[in-house]
Amino acid sequence: MTAARQWLDDMREDAAAPRLEAAVRAGLPVALVDGVVAEGLVSAAELDRLAISRRTLAHRRGLGHLSPEQSDRLMRLLRVIAQARETFGGLDKAARWLRRPTRALDGAAPLDLLDTDLGAQRVARALGRVGHGIAA
């Protein structure tokens, strides 16, 4: 299992929360960002738009880790991806849903809303409705 997929699994475990919180506060390793893109969880363009600009990422490569704020934005993406994977039973279906505009989100693609915490909350609520059998 790759580091990126392990992070997705850990995000759904309450016991891992203190370790994940400490890692975010310390700054996540840039290698995790590379793994997230290599695994296809998000594209480089999506990452640039939603969490960490390419220029900032290039700077952070020299440091080896993200800032706590950048780490928090990356974790927001991963948290919603993990919830979508759980809701749809796999990453392929989750990825399709995240990128497809939906009426439940006023015609926006869920992934496009993940640049803010409020948008991520809306997407999480929509995923909750899907998980309970309510169309979203």
N, C-alpha and C positions, 0 to 999 in steps of 0.2 A: 504494500500500500504506500502511495506517495505521501509526502508531507502535507500537500494541499488537501488530499482526501482525508487524511487523519484529522486535520483541523476541522473539516466538515463534520466528521463523526463526533469529535470532542465537543463541538458546539451544542450538541443535543444532550449532553450528559451534565447533570447538575454538579456532579463531583469534580468535573474539570473546570468549573467556573472560576474558582480562585486562581488557578494556574493561568488560565486564559486572560483574566483581568490583569494579573501581574505582567504577563508578556506584552499586553497592549500598552501598559504604563511604561514599560521599559523600552518599547519600540520593537515591532516585529522585524524579523530578519528579511532582507531584500530577497533572499532565496525563496521565501514563501510566495512573494509576488511572482517571481519567475515560475514557480510551480503552478500557481493559479492560472497563469496564462498558458503554460505548456499543457496543462490538463484540459484546457478549453472551457474552464469554468466561466471566464470572461475573456474577451479579446483584448489586445493591447489598446485598441481604440476605445473600447468601453471602459477599461480601467482608467485611461487618460481622462475621459469625460466624467466619470463617476467618483473617482477616489484620488488618484495620484497622477499628476501630469507627467508626460514623458520627460520633460526637462528636469522636474523635481526628482523623478525616479533615477535619472542619470546621475544627479548630484548625490542622491542617497546611496547609490551603488558604492561610491567611494567611502562612505561611512559604514556601510554594511547593514544598516538598519533604518527603519522608518521612524519618524517622530511619533509620539503618542497620538497626536491628532490624526496623522495619516494612517496609523495603525487602527484607530477607531473607525475611520471611514472604510478601510479594507474589511474589518470585521463586520461592519454593517452589511456589506455586500455578501460576505460569506454566510452570515446568519440567515439572510433571506434565501440564498441559494440552498442552504441546508434544509430550511423549512419547505421550500418548493420540492426538493428531492424527496423528502419524507412524504409530502402530500401526494405526489404523483408516482411514487415508487421507483424513481430512477432519475438520473441526471439528464438523459435525453429528453424525456417528456417535460421535465422541469425547465430545461433550457428553451424548449419551444414555447411553453406558456409564458416564460419571463420576457420573451422577445416579441410576442404577438399582442397587438393592441386589444384591449378588452373594454367592453361597455361599462363594466363594474368600476373601472378606473377612468371614467369619462373619456374613453377612447385612447388612452395612453397605454403604451407597452409597460408592463410592470418594471422592467429593468430601467426604463427611463426615469422612473420616480425615485430611484435609490440614491440620488445625489443629495438628498436631504433626509433627516431623521423622520420628519413628518411623512414624507413620501414612503419611506420604508415601513412606517407603521400602517399606512393605508394598504400597502401590498401585503403585509403580514395579516391584516384583517381579511383581505380578499382570499388569501390562502386558507385562512381558518374557515371561511364560508365554503370553499371548495372541499375542504377536508370533511365538512359536515354534510356534504351533499347538496349544498345550495349553489346554484349557478353563479359563477363569477367571471 
